[in-house]
Amino acid sequence: MTISNKIEFYLTPEHGEVVDCYDEEMVDSFDDFLAEQRGEKFSLRFAEGKVTFLPQRTSAEVVESLLREFIQSYDRGRTNNQ
């Protein structure tokens, strides 16, 4: 599912929910955003613009909600910096 033109996520049977970021600045921001969200105790791996949410802990609905929250936060930050 595409969330914006720079980020999408999909389910893989072997890994769970995978998020792809296509923008380096967004990857860094998403990493920071996830660090703030760690209280949720996501089980994930982060490497080379891909975040993998391991299936034991995270559903597609949770990932989609998290991504939408991130995109809103990211867009607000970019608007405030212009």
Buried (B, 14 or more C-beta within 10 A) or exposed (E): EEBBEBBBBEBEEEEBBBBBBEBEEBBEBBEEBBEEEEEEEBEBEBEEBBBBBEBEEBEBEBBBEBBEEBBEBBEEEEEEEE
